[in-house]
Amino acid sequence: MNPLEILEKFGIPVSVAMAFGFFIWKQNKYIQDDLTKDISNRFSRLEGIIIKLIDQQKKMQVEQKGIVKSYESLVNIIVKLMGEKDA
């Protein structure tokens, strides 16, 4: 139907209500389609960043344990060598 025919047949209030209804329908469709995809993409990107940060933290913890064990071993060797010289 032509918008002028709707205006003549039903009047201004019904025409305005139909226009608002159409606007609300388009807005909801936009929100559901485009914004949901954008939010999903951003969430998956942030999730990937968080996973990489956790992986790096675990690697650092493993490396730190290795460094601590190496340091303790060196201290034990030095203490034994110092003890043998004193004896």
FENBELBEL-V293143 format. One line per field, one symbol per residue. psi: psi as a letter, one per 30 degrees, with the letter a starting at -180 (. if undefined). A space follows every 10 residues. Layout:
psi=???
//
This chain:
psi=kkeeeeeeef leeeeeeeee eeeeeeeeee eedeeeeeee eeeeeeeeee eeeeeeeeee eeeeeeeeee eeeeeeeeee eeeeef.
//
